Each structure stands twice: as C-alpha cells, then as structure tokens.
C-alpha cells in the first residue's frame, strides 16, 4: 500500500480509516477499529496531528488522475427511497449535499442539506435541512433539480445513521464528497485526463549478493568470495560483531568472519556498518555475509558467542516462511536483516547449524576474530 492510496483525491488530506476500508483495494470488514500503524502514520504525515485536522505535510501531497480505488455509484432510479446524494450546484458554484425527494426521467429533485456546525466532526459530519440559500431554485423548500449523471450516491452504512429527527450523520468527511463530485465532473467532461500510472515491475537479481548489496567495492569483494566457494559443500564460519564507544562521536560498529573449514579456502573478512548501533546488529551482519557468500545446497556451520542470535534464528525457523509483512513488523528490531538472512537460507537451500562458543575460551579462531 502506498501513501497516495490513503489520501484524498487532490492529495492534500489523509483519509480517516473508515473511508480507507471502503476502497476496492482493501479487504477490511471492520471499520470501527483504527490499527496502531495507521495512528503512527498520522503522527508522521499530518501537518498538525493534535489539532484533529487531516491536512498533510507538503512532502506527502500527491495528486491523482483517477479515483484511487473509490467505487462511485449513480443514484438508483427504480426506487422511491429518499437517498442522500452529492451533486454540483451551478447557482452557487459549490458542492451540494442533499436528499432525493423526486425523480423524473434522468433528473433528480434534490432537497438541500447542510452541515450542523455544533454536532459535526471532521471525519463524521452531521447534516440538517437547509433553511434557504443560493442553491434553491424551487419555491417551497431549498431544493433544485440535478441531472442523474452529475450526481453521486452516498452509500448507506452504519455510520450513515439518524442522529435525531432532522439530523443525519454521514460516513465520510465533507472534503471527500467535494473532491468526488469535482473529479467526477472533470473526468466525465474530459476537463481532466483519467488514467492510472504505469506500474513498475522490478527485476530481482538471481544472485542474492547483487540483489541485497549495492554496487561498489563491498559487492565486488563478496562476489569474489562467492566464486572462491563455488564448489564447496561444507563451510565453517566464526563470526563476531562489536560496538565501540556507543553514544560518542568516536562510535564505530563492525563485524568480522573467518572461514575455517579445511575442506574450503581459508578467508578472513571484516567490515564496518552504519546506523542503529548495537553489537547484536553487527553480529547479524556477520552471519548475513557468511550465508550470502556460501554456495547453494551447502551446509554451513556458524560459531558465535551471540546466544540471542541463535535463539532468534531457531524461533524464526518455527514460523512460516517467507515471513508475512504482519509478522515481519512484529519483530522487535533488525527485522530487515533477519528477513534477508531467512531469504538467503530458503532461496539457496542452505542447511545452517549454529554452535554457541564462550568468549575468551581459548578457541583459536574465536580469539583471532575478536582480536
């Protein structure tokens, strides 16, 4: 899902969750519970989240030339129901929300309704009959006739309910109805072009080093090691990650690995990484590199003093792979690294064995990698 799927047609407002769940690209049936991720998103993209306004920050505004998954309907003509509708009133040159009181061929007689300023909320406006305004073209009430094709049906839902006599609550914000009718008029009259953006289909590299490691000296070095191990079937790696001077300007985070099996070429490799400093993250980077340079259908033994890495690996092994987005974002930290690690294992059909070793235990390779 992309941010422009969650915004109004002009891109300037974030839609309330109840409006998003009515889009044709969603499969949600429950609209009353707003998910935590959406509340977090509101704090990130809204100009002033605490005010209740749904206005977006300028960098998140994307305008559209389609209805962004809205399913707009014309009012039914073969019924006597007094449905609520949206139309454009040419007398006042404004949006008009109203209720159908009569039908004649392809024209609708619409009674004008206006927001109740006391009871309305931004995402749930409450409307009442208009006592008179520029929209009126009839003598008995504030009403007018509108062509069927210039009118949009407001779909009834639990939120479109009677508040009290003469007061009804609408299921969507007024700005959404305004943009629906404006875009409907502009598209139908070809004032605006109607089209969908051409979707980009990304080509994923078969070689996982090229897929996950950006071009440069690091990628070239890892490809070199991959070629060295091409004919190997059993590899043994000692891995270690370290964080030096945390919370200081001199902070650095790095990792190292040694391939020690006599059945394959001996290598030593070390590198530094950036962002989200922790020794656990550095250790995961070492494990990831060890796996990504290993050949397909191989058996890899990893010696590490990181018990948390071993425990979490066995936990993930019990999950259904590949990880669903829901389970991925449930990970406390380093979900991106863990996703790549599990992808490498699954795609390359690697058998992985972990052995926990004690720090400073006199193991030659473990002491060497920590030096």
N, C-alpha and C positions, 0 to 999 in steps of 0.2 A: 504494500500500500504506500502511496506517495502523498506528500503534504497537499498537493493541489486536488486530490480526491476528497479531502476533508474540509475544503473551503467553499465559500460562496462562489457564484458564477463569475462575479467580477474579481474574485481572488482577494478581496480586502478583509473578509471576515472568516473566522473559524466557525464551522457549523457546530451546533450542540450535538451531543452524542445521539439523541433521539432522532435527529434528522439524518445522521450518517447511517444509522441502521436501516433506514428505508431505501437506501441506494441499491441498485440492482447488483452491484458487485459485492455486497455483503451477504452473509448468511445468518445474521443475528436475528433471533426472535424476541429476545428480552431487551427492551429499550430503557427500562427504568434504572438499571444499574450501570453507572459510568465506570469503566475499567480504570485501574490505577495508572496505567501507561498513558491514557488519554489526559488524565488530570496533570500528569507530569509534562506532557506535551503542551498543555495550555500555559503552564508557567514559563515555558521556553519561547513560544512563538507569539504570545499575545502582547500587545503594546502596554497594557496595564491590567494584569490579571486580577488584582484585588478589587478593581472597580466594578467588576461584573461585565464590562464591555468585551465584546468578541473581536474587536479590531486587531488585525495582525500587524506585526512589525514589518517595515517596508521590505526587508530582505526576504520575507516569506510570501510576498504577493506574486501570484502567477495567474494571469488572465486566461480565459478559455474560449474556444470556439466550438464548444459542444455543451451538452447538459450535464457533464460529469457524473453520469450514472443515474440522474433523476429520470423517473418514469412519469412523464406528464400525460394527463388524460383530459380529453374534452368532456364537458358535462353530458350525462346521458339525456337523450331526448324522449325516449319511450317510457317516461315515468312522470309522476306528479310530485315527486319528492322535492322539497324546498332545500336543495343542496347549497352549501356555501361554495363560492367561486371567486376567482381573481380575474379581473379584466383591466383594460386601459381606458380611462375616461378622457375623451378628446376635448370635452368642455373645460375641464380643469387641468388637462395635460398631466395627470397623476395616476398612480395606482388606485384602483378601486376594488375593495373587498365587499362582497355583498351576498345576498341570498336570492335564489331564483324564486320569483313569485308567479311567473307565467312563461309559456313557451309558444312561439308562433313560427312555424316552418324552421328556418335555421337562425332564428333570432331569439334572444332571451331577455325577458323583462327582469331586471335585477334591482333589488332593494339595497340601498347603500348602508353599510355598517362601518363604524369607525372604532378605533381603539379606546378603551376606557383607561384614562391616564392614571387612575388610582390603583386599579387591580392588575394592570398588565405588567408582565416581566419581559425581559429582552427575548428569552427563548420560548416564552409561552404568553403571547398577547391575549388579552380578553377584549372582545368586541361587543358593541351595542349598536342599536339603530341610530342612524344619523338624523338629526332634527332638521337638517337643511343646509345645503352648500352649493357650490358651483356645479357639482355632478348632476344635480337634479334637472330633468327635462320633463317631468310629469307634474301634475297639479296637486295630487292627493298626498304623496309621500316623496321623500328624497330617493328617487329611483330613475333608471334610464334603461333604454334598450341597447343591447350589445350583440354583434354577430357571434354565432357559435364558435367560429374559428379563431376569434380573438379572445376567447375565454378559457380559463384553466380550472378544472375541477379540483377542489380541496378534498383529498381523500380523508374519509372519516376514520378516526381511531379512538382509542380510549382517552387520549389527551384532547381530542376534539369533542368536548363534552359540555353539557349545560351547567353553568355555574349557578345561576338562579334565573328567575323569569326575566327574559330580555337580555341575558348575558351568556356568551359562549366563549370557551377557551379554544384557541387554535393550536394545532400541533407543532407549528414551525414559526420562526421569527418573521417579522414583517419584511425585513430586508431580503429574506429569501424569496418571499412571494413577489416582491417588487422586481427582483432580478429575473425570476422565472418568466414573468409576463413580458419584460423588456426584451429578453433574449428570444422568447417565443415569437414576438412581433418582428424583431430584426431578422431572425433566421427565415421565417415564413415569407417575408417580403424581400429576402435576399439583400438586405441592407448590410448584414454581416455574413461572411462565408461560414458555412457549417462544415467542420472536418475534425478528424481525430489525428493527433500527432502520430507520425510513423514510429512504430515501436522498434527499438534497437535490440537485436538479438546478439548477445555476447558469445564470442567463441572462446571456449575454455581450452587452454593448452592441455594436451595429454601428459606432458612432462610436468609433474607437480612442482618442481623447482621453478620452472618458468611461470607456472600458474600463481604461486604464492610469494615468490621472492622477486622484487623489482629488478629491472635490468641494472647491471653495474658490476663492479669487481667482486662483490659478495656472491652474486648469482653465478658468475664465471667460475669462481673457486669451488662452489658447491657442485656445479656441473662436472668439474674436473674430478672431484672425489667420487661422484656418481659413476663416472666412466671407469675409474680405478676398481670399484667394487662390482662392476657389471657381472662378472662371472662367479661371484662369491654367493654362497648359500647360507653361511653362518657367520655372524658378526657379533663382537662383544664390545660394548661401549662403556667406558667410565665417564660419567657426566657430573658437572658441578656448576652452580650458579652463585654469584656473590654480589652483594650490595655494599659499597664502601662510602663512608661519610654521608649517611642519609640526612636529609633536611639541611644540607650545607651546600655552598656554592661549588665545592670540590667533589660533590657526589658523583659516583660512577657506578654503572651496573654492567656486568659482563658475565660471560659463560665460557666454558671450555669442555672439550671432549677428547677422549683417546680411544682409538680402535686398537684393541689389544690381542684379538684372536690370531693365533699363529697360522690359521687357515686363510687369512686375508692380509692385504698390505697394511702395515702399521702407519697410522697417521695421528698427528696432534693438530687440533684446531681450536682457536679462541677468537672471540669477537665481543664487541660491546653493543648494547641495545639502549634504546631511549624510551621515555615515557612510562608513567605509572610504576615508579621504582619499588621493587621488592625482590628479595632473594628467591622467593618462590617463582616469580615470573621469569627470572633469569634461569632457574633450573629447568623450567618448562621449555624455554628457548633452546637449551642444550639438547633436551630429549627430542624436540621437534627436528632439529638439524640432523641428529643421529638417524632418525627414521627417514627423513626426506632424501638422504643420500644413499639409503640402502636399496638394493635391487628388489624387484617384485618377487613374490613367493619365497622370500628368505625368512630365516629365523633369527631374531635379534634379541640379544641379552643385554639388558641395561643395568649397570651397577650404579647406585646412587645412595646418598645419605638422606635424601628427602623423603621421609615417610609420608608426608601429606600428598606428594605427587603420586606415590604408589597407591595409597588408599583411594585417591580420587579416580585414578585410572581404573581400578577394579570396580568402583561404583559405576562409572560410565559404561563399563563392559556389560553391566546388567540392564542397561537401557536399550531401547530400540534405536538402532542406527539406520540412517543418519539422524542426528538429533533434530527434533522439530523446532521451529522458531520459539514456541512456547517454552519447551524445556531448555533450549539454549539460553534464553534470557533469565531463566531461573537460577543459572549459575551465579555464585556469589562474586567471582572475579575470574579474569583471564578466560572468559568464555570463547573469545576468538581463537586463542592459541589452542585450547582444548578441542575446538571444532576442527581445526586443521590437523591436529595430531590424530584424531579419530578418523578423519577423511583419508589420511595417508595410509593408515593401517587397513582400512576397509578396501580402498581402491586398489592398493598394491598387494593385497592378500598377504600381509606380513603377520607372522606369529611373533608376539612380543612377550618376553619374560623379564620380570623385574626382580632384582636382588637388593635387599637393604644392607648397606655396609655401614659400619661405625666410623665416625670421623676420627682421624688420628689413631687408627687401629694398627698401623704398621703395614697396611696393604700398599705395595709398591706403586701401583698405578693410581690408587686413590690419593696417596700422599703427593705423587707427582702432579696430578691435575689440580691440586689445591695450592701448589707452591707458586 
